Amino acid sequence: MEAKEGTPKFPGFPFEPYSIQIDFMNSLYESLNQGGVSMLESPTGTGKTMSVICSALQWVLDRRLQQDEAACGEDRGNGGDGGVGSDDEPDWMRDFVIDKEEKKKEEKCGSVWGKPHSKKKSKEIPKDFRVMGVGEEKGRESLQKKIDAVEIGDKEFLLEEYESEDEKGLGSVVSKRKAVKTSFSSSSEDESGEEEEEEEKKLKVYFCSRTHSQLSQFIKELRRTVFANEMNVVSLGSRKNLCINEEVVALGNSTRINERCLELQKKKKNEATKVKNLKVGAGVCRTKASSGCPMLRKHRVQQEFRNEVSQQGPLDIEDLANLGRTMGACPYYGSRSLVQGADLVVLPYQSLLSKSSRETLGLNLKSNIIIIDEAHNLADSLINMYDSKITSSQLEIVHRHVERYFERFRNLLGPANRRYIQTLMVLMRAFLRALLDDKDGNLKDSCRDTAQASEESGACDFTMAINDFLFELNIDNINLVKLLKYIKESNIMHKVNGYGEKVATLAKIPAIHIIGEQAEEGSCISAFQALADILLSLTNNDGDGRIIISRSRSTSFKKQGGHIKYVMLSGEKIFSEIVDEAHAVVLVGGTLQPIEETRERLFPWLPPNQLHFFSCGHIVPPDSIMPIAVTRGPTGRSFDFSFSSRSSPDMMRELGLLLCNLVTVVHEGIVVFFPSFDYENRVYEHWKSSGILERIIKRKRVFREPRNNMDVESVLKEYKDTIDTISVMNSEVNQASHNGAILLAVVGAKLSEGINLSDGMGRCIVMVGLPYPSPSDIELLERIKHIEGFRNLKLPENPSVSSSYDLYSGDVQGGFDILRSCSHRGKEYYENLCMKAVNQSIGRAIRHINDYAAILLVDTRYASDSSKRSFSHPVTKLPQWIKDRFVSSTINYGEVHRLLHQFFKLKKTCCH
């Protein structure tokens, strides 16, 4: 299909594009020309991924060509001295200038937790070696005698002397240890020093999505284009997905895997450093040591891995892991080392949207392109990444380890180390008092009032603003910025953990006891990191988030699972950092409406007329879908799946009878979406005991979505195989006892997003009720209140509560009270969460132009008059391509059955 004159063409598209695909590619191309923020909406199944690839990468090639031509022209006109940065060049070209020398210097300074040292820090190092006075010299000699008296085996756990230069301002601290290059970065230090630094590619594209399966689908589509051979592509993933060290992978838990990997790198560095003299200021020498992980041991193999990845073209996470196993090289670090020379980086949300992850991976967003797929819940996904949490048991673990360490080394530590460690213990005791129902302070009194009002819940949750939390615990005078700086630079985490491990080993504590203590919460390192994360959260602005304190009642003599959690509520500052760096940020999704909510929550500074928005229709013909609001069941009972009515036996029975009728008219696969796993289980057990399940099984096999995501693939495969097998049987035999299968799924779980239920796997989608989130969710309620624009709302049953607190007893009614108090924005957000989930679920079915499916929205609220409801009508939030065909009113189930019979009879005739 020819593009209009003057519009960009897309020769990389591997087949004849549809008109809506050309419109989408033109819109994306124009968005990249303009820069800034864009939102592009294209229904699932319209070839959105292919359109993104061919438009964005074509733009990169075109711009590079223009850049090269402009550079050549400047060279000819200025003798080679002009060019980049001249006034004649467009802004986007001048923005691509990168200060490489600055970057190299930063990388050579080493890193802490994977973050480069700044130039300023490296310049301050010589100040540690100033000439000492007589008094200082005597103090050092006295301290040295004490150090010499330490058992030789404990010297490795002793902290280096640490100084705080208060006169230099907030958080300006200098460590004596900076004379030695020390790094707790997860990269392989020796190898990075030997490699030639690859030039950073200009005009890099970062493509991110929510799950690894969605990223794998992107790579598969990319391989079908010419760009697979023209672009350097690298996929990034987590250690859990890429680690090939069997000892580490066997740990299972992501936190433990990350922890063990870093420990192995630390082991390498410890072995590589040999201290000749323990005196302060003495020099060190390095010896070449093998890596703690065998997969990083051989530099040559790592280089071969990188070469192989470059030669094979685009590889997804699974391909990288398999290649790493074959070659015996770490694919996690191998892929990271390829980022700088890549044209296209494919990565999950967390790696791009989290600032600490970007710094660890060395991602340079400056003047580059960012494309965020599946962006319908971007605002919530973004702020969730900045949440932090520490449990009472984690606090106890860290406190016990730090206290033991301090008792052992108290007299050997310098004054700064003693002061910071004592400050840490003060903070931990304050947190523990808040969680363990200490008798001091208002925290306990307020919580008791709520707990007594809701004895049956067993929980006591309340929220506070950051400043109120600090004042209540009497820790508002602690400089958290300087304390966090100390934790990073002093290496106290590993010193304390290492000493604790030695004590446990010498005490011969059985391994099973250690595992039992740490299995749920992780080791001292992960608990210490959780503490550091909470402390970092407390440095946010007061209005950016809320502190949630959750305490459970004591059972017999044991305290149950309390925790302190910080919930980020505002994502605009986080997102602005990304927007300010990048040339263009493009949000892509199947359904991005309502765009105004996204704009207000992520980039409110951007005027609506400067937000480029594009939306296109579906490629399927209108007669390929049959969306119906099913308001009554076969016996005439109205479907009301509101929270108060959905668990009645009559309602569950009526739903079962509906399925008994559907299996007779719908061939192949039916997917039924329930609002939660608990409700799905309740309905299933009712059907089983009442005999309804047996009636359904006579016509279709029944599959259930497992709670464990690891088991989803096998269930999905068996479901598909059953449908494929029965389809073949039905084509060979006129009558078969079974005519397909039913899959019982859950909204918001694995099957509702990113899963392809095309053709026979999803001939009919049944949405049970309106899947509103639970109004008892304390984090959800805080988010709603923040969006609504008010704070410290008092529940009617707690009028006397202090303004410092918002108390929650965990009951649904309290949540509804808050929702009723909302005037517009908070209530609108609550509705949007529900309908976004509905749209994602029903969008699993129609995946290509020849696909067809019926969509049944089972609840009277899908058809009721909006004037009678406190919320807006849910149908208004359905995608336009569904609204255009939606049958919103039916007299009875008989009419629904007739419409379905005609629809499938017509489609079977057309297809055969």
N, C-alpha and C positions, 0 to 999 in steps of 0.2 A: 504494500500500500504506500503510495507516494505521500510524502509530507508536503504541506503547503509551502509555497515559496516564502523564504525568509525565516522559516522555522527550522530548528535543528533536526537532523536526520540521525537515525540510530541503526547503522549497518550491523552492529553487533547482535541485534535481536535475532535469535536462531530460526525463527519462523515468521510467517506473515502475521503482524500484530493486529489485534482488533482496534477499532477506533478509540475505545475508552483507554486502551493501553497506550496508544499514541498520545492521547490527551494527558494521561498521567505522566508520561515521560517528558513531554513538553513542559508541563507544570513544574516538575522536579528540576529540570534543566534551568528554567527561568529562576527558580528559587535559589539555585546555586549561583547564578549570575548576580542576583540581588544581595545575597548574603543574609545574615540575621537568622531569625526563627521562622520556620514554616511548618505547617501541619497538612499532611496529605492523607486523604481517606480513600481507601479502595476496598470493597468487600472481599472477604476471604474467598479464594477460588477464582479470582480475576487475573491471576498471573502477576500479582503485586511484586513478589520477590524478583522475578525476571525483569520487570520494568524498572525497579530500583537499580539493579545491577547495570543494565544497559544504558540508562540515562546518566547515573552518577559517574560511572567510569568513563563514559564517552566525554562527559564534561571535563574530567581530569585530563584526558588525552588532548582534547582541543585546547585547553588552557595551557598545558605544557608546550604545545606547539606554538601558540601565540607568544608565550614567554621566551622560547628559544629564538623565534623570529625577531622579537623586540630586542633581545640581547645582542643578536647579530647586527641589527640595524644600529644600535648604540655603539657597538665596537667599531663599525665602519665610519660612523660620524665623529667619534671622539677618540679615535686611535686606541680603543680598548680600555680607556680609563673611565668612561661613563657607565651607563647601564643602570644597574639595580639602584633604586633609591632616587633616581632623577625625577624632576618635577613633571616630565612628560609622561611618565608611566602611570597607569591606573593604581588606585589605592590597594587593590587586592594583590598586585604584583609587589609593591613595596613592602607589604606586610609579610611576605615570604622570607625576608632577610633573617637569618638566624646567626646568633653570635656563637659560633662553634668553639672558639677559644675559651669562652666563658664556661660552656658546657663541659669541655674536656677538663678544665681545672677543677670544676666541682666534682666530677667523677673520680679524679685522682686523689681527692681529699678523704676518701673512704666514706662510710655511711653508718648511720645508727638506725636499726630497724628498717633497713632498705632505703632510707632517705639520705640524699647527698648532704654533706656538710656545706655550709655556706662559706663564701670567701672570707667573710668577716671572722668566722671562727678560726679558720686556718691561720689568719694573720695574728690572732691573739695568742697563739700557742707559745711563742718565744717569751711572753711575759711571765710564764710560769717559772722561768729559769733565771729570775733576777737574783742579785747577790743578797745573801741572807745576813741579817744582823747577828750580833753575839747571842742575844736572847733566843732568837729563832734557832740558831745553830744548836744551843744546848737543849732546846725542846725537841729538836729532831733527833739528837743523840739519845735522849731519854726514851723517846718513842721507839727508836731503832733497837734499843736493848730489849724493850718489851716484845717487839716483833721477833727478834732473834730467839726469845724464850718460847715462842709458840711451837707446838709440835710441828715437825717438818711437814706432816700430812695436811695440816690445816692452813698453811700459808696461802695456798691457792684460793681459799675462800675469803681472805682478808681484802676489804675494799681499799683501793688506792686512796691516798689523801685527796680531799676535795675542798675547794675554796669557793666561796660565794662573794663576788665583788659587788656588794650592795651599792657602793657609791656610783656604779656605772648604770644603775637604773634597774627597772623591773626585769627579773628573770635573767640577768647577766651573770652567768656562772662560768667558772673555768675549772677544769679538772686537771689534776696533776698527771693523769694517765694519758693526756693528749700527746705527750711526747712519743707515745707508742701508737702506731696505727692500729686502731682497734675497731672491729666491725662486727655487728650482729646482723648484718644483711644476709639474706638467704642466697645471695649469688655466690658463685664460686670465685673466690678472690684471686687465686693464683692464675686461673685460666683467663680471667678477664684482663689481667695484666699482660698476658702474652699475645692476646689477639690484636690484630690490626683493627682500629676503629673504623667501622663502616660509616660512610657519609649518610646523614639523615636525609631521607627522601622528602622533597617538597610536595605539597599538595597531597598529603596522605589522607586516605579515607578510613574512618573508624566506623564499622558496622556492628551494632550490638543488639542483642535480643535477650529474652528472659531465660530461656532454657538451652541446654546443649543440643537437644533434639531439633530445636528451631534453627540453631546455628548450623547444624549438620545439613539441614534441608537447604539452607542458603548456599553452602559449599557445593551441594549437588547441582543446584541450578547454575551456579557460576561455571562449573565444569562444562556446561552445555554451550558456553559462549566462547568467542575468540579471546576474551579478556583473560581466560585461564592461562593462555600462553604469553600474554603481553604484560601481565602484572605479577609482581612479587607479592604473594599472599601468605599470611601467617595466621593461624588460629591460636588463641590463648584460652587456657582452661585452668581449673583449680588443680591443686595437688591430688585431691581425691580422684579426679578423673584422669590424671596423666601420670601419676606415680607408678613406677614399675618395680620398685623395690618391694619384694614380697613380704619382708619383715615389717615394713612400714604400712603397706596396704592392709595387712592383716588386722591392724588396729581398728579399722572400720570407720570410726568416727572422724569427721573432718578436722575437728579441733586437735585430736590426738595425732592425726597424720601430719598436720602442719607443724605441730610441736616437735614431733620426732625428727622430721626433716631438718628443722632448724638446729636441733641438738646435734645432729650428725655434722652439719656445717660448722658448728661451734667446736666440736671435737677436733675437726681438722685444724682450725685456727689455733686451738690451744696447743696441739702437738707441734705446730709450726713455729711457735714462739718459745725461745729458750732464754731465760733471764740469767745473765752472767752474774749480776750483782743485785742484791735486794735493796741496796741503799737507794734513797730517794734521788731521782734524777739520773740513775745509772742507765747506761745504754742497753740496747737489746740487739740480738742477732736473730735472723730468721733462717730456718733450714727448710728445704723442700720437703713437704710431708704429703702423704697420700690422703685423699679425701676420706671423710668418715663414711661416705656413701659410695659403694662400689660402682654405681652408675655414673658417678662424676669423676672417677679416678683417672681415666685416660683422656688427656687433652686431644689426642689424635682421633679417638673414636667420636668425641663430641664434635670435632670439626667435620668428620665424615658424615655424621648425622645431619648437620646443617647443610652440607653440600647436597645430600640426598633429598632433603626436604625441598631445597631450591629447584632441583631437577625434576622432581615428581609433580610439581605444580600444586594447586590448591588441595590441602589435606584437612580433614576435619579432626576433631579431638580423638575419635576412635582410631583413625588412620595414624595419627602421630603416636598414640600409645603402642599400637602394633609395631610400627617401625622402630620405636625405641626398644621394645622387647627383642626384636630380631637383631638389632645392632648392639644391644647392651649399653645404650646411652640414654641419659635422662631426657625425656621429651618435654618435661615441664620447664627446665632451665634452657634446654635446646631451643624451644620455640620462643622463649623470652629474648634470647640473644639475637633473634632475627627481626625484632620489631623495628629497629632503627632503619634497616634497609628495605622495609616492606612498603609497597604502594597501598595495600589494603590490609587492615588488621580486623579480624573477626573475633569478637570477644563477648562474654556475658555482661549483663547490666552492671553487676557489682564492680567489675574491673575498671569500668570507665567512669561510673558515676561517683564512686568513692574516691575522695581526694587522696587518702593514704594509699589506696591500691594503685592509683595513677602514678604516684611518686615512686612506689616500690617497683613498678613495671617499667618506669622510665618513659611513660607516654607523653609525647609532646603534642598538645592540642593547638599550639599557636598557628593561626591562619589555616588550619586544616578543616576537613569536612567530617561532621559527625551525623550519622544516621541511626536513629533509635527506632527499632521496629517494635511492634506490639505495645505501642505507647499509650494504650487506653487507660492504664492505671499508673502512669509514670510518676505522678505527684506522690502517691502513696508509696510506691516502690522506692523512690528516692529518699524520702524521710525515714523509711524503715531501716535503711542502711546505716543511719546515724543513731539508731537506738542503742542503748547499752544497758546491761543488767548484771547484777551480782547477787548471788543467793547467800543466805545466812551461813550455809555450810562452807561456801567458798571463802567468805570472810573469816570464818573460824580457822580454815586451813592456812590462809595467809598469815593471820594474826599469830597462830601457834608457831609457824616457821620463823617469822620475823622476831618474835619474842625470844625464841630459843637462840637465834643467831645473835641477837643483841646481848643476851646474857653471856654468851661465850666470848664475844669480841669487844664488849663495852670498853674495857680499859685499853684496848689497842687501837681504837678508832680515833680519828681526829675530831675536833669539835663540830665541824660542819656535818660529817657523817652522822655523829651522835644526834645532832639537832634534827636532821631530816628524818632519821629512823624513828626518833621519838614522836615527831609530828605525824608520821605514818601511823604509828600505834594509836595516837590520840584520835585520828580520823576513823580508824577501824573500830575502836571501842565505841565511838559515837554512833556509827552505823549499826553496830550490834545492839546497842541500847534501843535504837529505834525499831529494830526487828524483833528483839526478844522480850518485848513488853516490859521494859524497865519501868520502875515506879516513878522515875523523875520526868518532869516535863509534861506538856500538853499533848504530845503525840499519843501517848498511851490512853489518856482520858478521852480524847476524841474518838479514838478507835474503839474503845470499850462501849461508848454510846451506840456506835453503829453496830457492833457485834451483838449487843443485847437486843437491838431492834430486829436483828435477823439471825436468831440462834441457829436456824436450820441450815444456813449457808456454810457455817464453819469457817468463813473467810472474813477478813477485815481489811478492806482496801481503801486507801484514801490518797488523794493527790495534793501536791503543793507546787507552788512556783519555786524556782531555784533559790531565790534570795530568802524566801520564807523558810525553806528547808535548812539553809545554812545558819540562819539566825536561831531557829528552834533548837538545833543541835549545838549551838554555841561554837561553831567552827568558821564563822564568817571572817575572822581575823587572820586566817591562814592563806598565804599566797600560793594558790594552787598552780599557777603558771610556773613559778620557780620550782615547786615540788615535782611537777611533771618533768621539767627539764633535768632535775636531779635523777629521777628514775631512769630516764633515757640514757644519760651520760655516765652514770656511776656503775652501770651493770649490776645493780643490786638484785635484780630478779634472779639472774643466774647464780650469783654468789649465795644468796639465801637458799635457793632451790638445791644447789650443789651440796651445801653443808647439810641440809635436811636429808638428802639422799644418803650421805655418808653416815649420819647418825642412825638412820633406819637400817642401813646395812650392818653397822657394828652391833646394833641391838638385836640383829637377826630376827627382825619382824617378818613373819611368814609372808611370802609373795601374795598369797590369796587374800591376806588382810589388807595389804596395800592396794590391791586391785579393787577390793570391795569398797575401800574408802574413796578411791579416786574414779571409779568407773562412771559414776553419774556426773560428777562435777568436773572431772579432769584433774590434772596434777596441780602442784603448787604454781607452776609457771602459768598455766591457763587461768587459774584463780587470780594470780597477781595481775595478769593482763586485764582481766575483768575489772579489777579494782582501778587500774590505770584508765580504762575506758570510762568508768563512772566519773572519775576525777576530771577527765577531759570534758565530759558532758557538762559538768558543773561550771565550766568556764564560759559556756554559751551565754548569750544575752538572756535576761530574765524572761522575756516574752517568747523566746524561740521554742520552748518546750515545757514539759511538766515532769515532776518527779512522782512516781507511783510507789507507794510503800504498801506491800502486801504481807499480811501476817495471818497465819492460820492458828486455830486454837490448839492448845496442848492436849494431847491424848495420853492419858496416864502420866508418865513422867518425861515424855519425849516431846521436844519441840518439832513442829512440822513446817516444812518448806516455805519460809518467808523469803522475800526478795525485795531489793530496791532496784527500780528500773527508771531510766530516763527515756522519755518518749519525745522525739522531735516532732514539732507541729508545723513548722514553717520551712519550706524548701526553697524559697525564692533566692536567698543569699547563696545557697549551695549551687543552685542552677545558674545563677548569674556568673559564677566563676567560670563555668564551662562556656557560656554564651560569650562572655567577654574575650576569652582566649580564641575560640574557633572563628573561622570565616563564616561558616554556616552550620546551623543545627536544624536537622529535619526530623520531625516526629511523624512516623508512619504507622498506620493501623487500619484494621477493617472497619472499626466504628470509633471515631474520636469525639463524637458529640457527647455532651455539650462542650464546645471548644472554649466558651467563656469561663467555665469553671477552671479548666486547665490554665488558661491565661492568667486568671486572678491568683492562682496558687503557685505558679512557677515563674511567670515573668509579668507581674502586674505593672512594671514600669513601661512596658511596651504598649503603645496606643493600639487599639483594635484595628485601625486602618493600616498599621504597619505589620500586622501579622498576616502572612500569606497563607491562605487556606484554600484547599482544593478538595472536592469530593466528586466521585463518579458513581454511576450506577453499576449494576451487575451485568455480567455477560450472558447469564442464562435467560431464556425467554420467560416472560411472565407466567406462562401456563406450565412451567416446570416446577412451581412451588404451590403448595396448598396450605397456607397458614390459617388456622381456625381457632377462635376462642371457644373452648368447651366449658360451658357453664353448668351443665347437668349431666348426671350419669345415666346409665341404662334404666334404673328404677325411677328416675325423675328427681332424685335428690340433688340439691344445689351443691356445687363444689366450693367449699370454703376452707382453704388451707392456711388461714391465718393462724398465728401462734396458739391462740386459745382453743381452736376448733380442730386442728389437723390430726390430733392424736385420738380423736373419738373413734370407737370401733366402727360406727356407721360410715364415717368418712373413709377410713382405710378399706372397708369392704367395698364401697362404691368405686373406689379407684381400682380395686382388683377386678371388679366386674367390667369396668371399662377396658382393661387389658384383655380380659377373656373375649371381648367382642373384637378388639383390634387385631388379635392374632388370626382371626378368620378372614379379615379383609386386606391386611397389609402383608405382602410377601416379603421374603428376605429378612432384613434386620430392623428391629425397633430399639431405640435407645431412650431410656426413661431417666430423666434428671431429677434427683431429689435435692431438697435444700441442705441436707446434712447427712453425715454417715449415721448418726444416731437415729434420725427419722427413717432412713432407708432400712436400717436393721429392724426397727419397730414394725414397719409395714410388712417387711419380708416374714417376720415371725408370725404376724397376724394371718397373712395369706397361708402360711404353712399349716397353722393350727386349724384354720377354717375350711381347708380343702380347696381354696381358690388356686393356690400354687400348683396343685396337682392338675387342675383343669388347664392351666396355661401350658404346663410342661407337655401335655398331650399334643400340642400343636407346635411349640417352639422350645428349644433348649434355653435355659435361663443362666446367665452369667452375671456376676456381681463384681463391681470395681473393688479391688483390695485397698485397704488403708495404706499398706506399705507400697511406696512408689516402685520399689525394685521388682515387684510382682506384676505390675501393670502390663508390661510388654507381653508376658507369657499368656495372660488372660485375654488380651486383645488379639493375639495371634490365634488362640483357640477359637475365639468368637468368629474371627474372619474365616478360618478354615471350615468351621461348621457351616457358615452361610455359603461359601464357595462349593462345598461338597453337596449340600442340599440343592443348590441351583443346578448343578450338573445332573443330579438325580431327577429333578423335576422336568428337565429338558428331555430326558430319556424315557421317563415314565409319566403317564398322564396324572396319576394320583400318587401322592406320597403322604405318609403319616405326619411328617414334619414339613413345615414350609419356611423355616428360617430359625432365628434365634432372637432373644431379648437380652439386652445389656442394661443392668441397673447401675447407673452412674450417679455422681455427686457433683453439684455445682461448686466450682472453685477448686476441685481436686484435679488430678492429672488429666483425666479424660475430657475435661471441659475446656481446656486451652491447649492449642498447638497440636492436637491429635487429628489426623485425617480420617473421617468417617464417611468417605465417599461411596458412591454407588450403593451396592447391596448392604454395606455395613450401616447405613443410616437412611433407610427409606422412609422412616417415620421418627421424628424427634418429639418426645412427650415431655413438656416442662410442667412439673408438679408444683403449683402454687407460685408465689412471688418470693424468691429467696433473699429476703431482707436479712442483713447481718443481725446477730443477736443484740438487742438493745441493752443487754446487761454487760456488754464488753466495755470495760472501763477505758481502754485506749481509744476505742471508737467514739465514746461519748466525749472524751477530751478533745478529740479532733473535730467533732461536730460543733462543740462549743467555741473552739478557736475559729472555725470557718464562719460561724454565725456572728462572731465578733463580740461575744461577751464571756466573762470569766466569773468564777466563784458563784455559780448559780446554786441557790439553796433549794434542796428538795423540800416539798411541802411538809414531809414528816420530820424534817430536821431544821426547823426555823431558827434554832438558837446556836447553830454551828458557827464557830469562829470563822472569820473571813479568810484566814490563812489556809483553810482546808476545803476540799470537796470530798465528801464521804460517800462511799458506795457500799451497799450491803449485798451486791451481787444479784439483786432481784430484777426481773424484767420490768416490773411496774415503774421502778425508779427511772429506768432508761426512757420509758414512754413519757414520763413526766417531763423530762428534759426535752424530748422531741416536740412535745406539745407547746413548750415554751419558745421554740424557735419560730421566728417569723417567716423566714424565706430560705436563706442560703444554707443553713444547717440542715433543714428538712430536705432541700433540693439535693444536697450532697448524699444524704441517706438514700433517697430514691435512686439517684444515679448509680450508687454502688450496686443496688439490686438489679437494675436494668442493664448495666454493663455486663454483669454476670450472665443474665439471660441471653443477651446478644452474642456473647462469646460461645455459650453452650449450643444455641441453635445454629450458629454459624459453622459448626463442625460438619454439617451434612452436605451442603452444596459446594463442591470443590472444583468443578469444571463445567464447560458449556453444555455438555450432554447429560449432566447429572439431574436428578429430580428427587423431590422428597416432600412429604407432608409434615407440617409443623403444628403441633397441638399445644396450645397454651391453656392448661387445665386449671381454671379458677374463675369464679364469677366476677372477680375484680378486673379481669381482662376485658370485660364487656360492659361493666356498670357505667352509669352516668357520672362523669367526673364532678359534676356539681354536688353530688351527694358524698363526696369523699374529702377527707382532710388533706390527702396527698393529691398530686396531679395524676392524670390518667396515665397508666403505664404504657399504653399503646403509642402515646405521643413520643416515646423514647425508643421505639423500635426503628431499625434501619428503614430508609425510604423504600428500598426494593421489596421489603416485606409488607410495609404499610400499604403499598399500592395494591396488593392482592389480598389484604387481610379481611377475613370474614368475621366481623366482630359480634354479630348477634345471630344466634340459632335458637329456634323454638324449643327443641329437645334433642336428645342424643340421636334419635332416628334420623334427623336431618343431617347431623354430622356423619353418620354411618353412610348415608346415601351419597354425600359429597365425596367421601373417601373412596367409595366403591367406583364411582364414575371416574375419579382422578386416576386411580391405579389401572382401571380397565383401559382407559385411553392411552396411558403411558406404555402399558404392556403391548398394546396394539401397534403403537408408533415404533417401539424398539424392536419389534419382531416383524 
